[in-house]
């Protein structure tokens, strides 16, 4: 059972659900209805787990070559491709049915498109076709707050799209830091990540530039009065720390700074959405 849970990438799904909940809470409503809160996030989690399982299935070959993924159940042969496909289809269909019949058609459609974007467009094509794979494919992973928003409102708004934009801009510095740290793994698997196609120095520069862009984008909720001073102060401190990490990475040849930047970026995103929540309910 633990192996099947691993297929779903529970840490990634948990982060997605956190951002989905924030989308629900920030949506214009007196309170978050119980059905979207419970069944909306359940459906989103099941479909996200399905997409993650398909990613394991598609990446069996390269997972066997990379130290970071070598112990995955598919790479170790503990789960067969057939059983992985059955598991993925089962939870994916169940999640879609929950969203379609218990939430709304818009949320179901957007969730399905995110599954296709991640499991098909990114995993099967973009990942192996271009060093900009994580940039182009990042939209699929950025959509959860929009799903939470539409689960409550049944509509799309600029504020919800801004939440998507934040995650979209956050994704490249987050993932490229990992790509630098795992440089040898990706080279062995022949995945055209930016450090291999354009060099580590160029990748570090891009990480810094995207982080500066992220700082600008994350101030927009305050600028459009979507959030208040609590969020602004919190995200400003988090942004300064992020800038410290990426500049230290840029100016040093120590590979461990890359993984420290990667790890901080995960905490950063969680804190950012936590600041949004605290600010929203304080005011």
Residue, then its C-alpha position, 0 to 999 in steps of 0.5 A: x500500500x505504501x508503494x501505491x501511496x508513493x506513486x501519488x507523490x504525497x508531498x507534491x499533492x499536499x502542497x497542491x491541496x494547500x494552494x487549492x485551499x487558499x484559492x477557496x478561502x480567498x474566493x469571494x464568499x462569506x465562508x468556504x462551503x463544506x462540500x467544496x472544501x472536502x470533496x473539491x480537494x478530495x477530487x483534486x488530490x485524486x486527479x493529481x495523484x493519478x497524474x503523478x502515477x502516470x509520471x512514474x509510469x512514463x519515467x521508468x527508464x530514466x528513474x532507474x538511472x537517477x539516484x533521486x528516483x532509483x528507489x521509486x516502486x516502478x523503478x524497483x519493479x515492486x509495481x508493474x506497469x499494468x497495475x500502475x495504469x489501473x491504479x492511476x485510471x481508478x483514482x483519476x476517474x473517481x476524482x473526475x466523477x467527484x468534481x463533475x457531479x459534486x462540485x461543478x463542470x468548470x472545476x472538473x474541466x480545468x482539473x482534467x486539462x491540468x492532468x493532460x498538461x502534466x502527464x502528457x504534454x510535460x512528461x511525454x513531450x516537453x520534458x525530453x524536447x526542450x530545456x524550457x520544459x519546466x517553464x512551459x509545462x509549469x502551468x499545469x502545476x500552477x493551476x491548483x489555486x484556480x481550481x480551489x477558486x472555481x470550486x467555490x465560485x464556479x467562475x474564473x477571475x483575475x485574482x485567481x489567475x494571479x495566484x496561478x501566475x505566482x506559482x508559474x513564476x516560482x517554478x523555474x527557480x525552484x526546479x532549476x536549483x534541483x537540476x543544478x544539484x542533480x546535474x549528473x543524474x539528469x545528464x545520465x538520463x539524457x534529459x535536456x535540462x537547462x544546466x546541461x544545454x546552456x551551462x550551470x552559470x547561465x542557469x544560475x543567472x536565470x534563477x536570479x532573474x526569475x526570482x526578481x520577477x517573482x518578487x515583483x509578481x508577489x507584490x501584486x496582491x497588495x497592489x491590487x488590494x487583494x491582500x493587506x499589510x500583513x501579507x506585504x510584510x511577510x512576503x517581503x521578508x520571504x522574498x529577501x531570504x529567497x534573493x539571499x539564497x539565489x545570489x549565494x548560489x550565483x556567486x558560489x561554486x558549492x553544489x550544496x547551495x543549490x539543494x538548500x535553495x531548492x528546499x527553501x523554495x518549498x518553504x517559501x511557497x507554503x509561507x507565501x500562501x499562509x501569509x495570504x490566508x492570515x492576512x485575509x482572515x485578519x482583515 
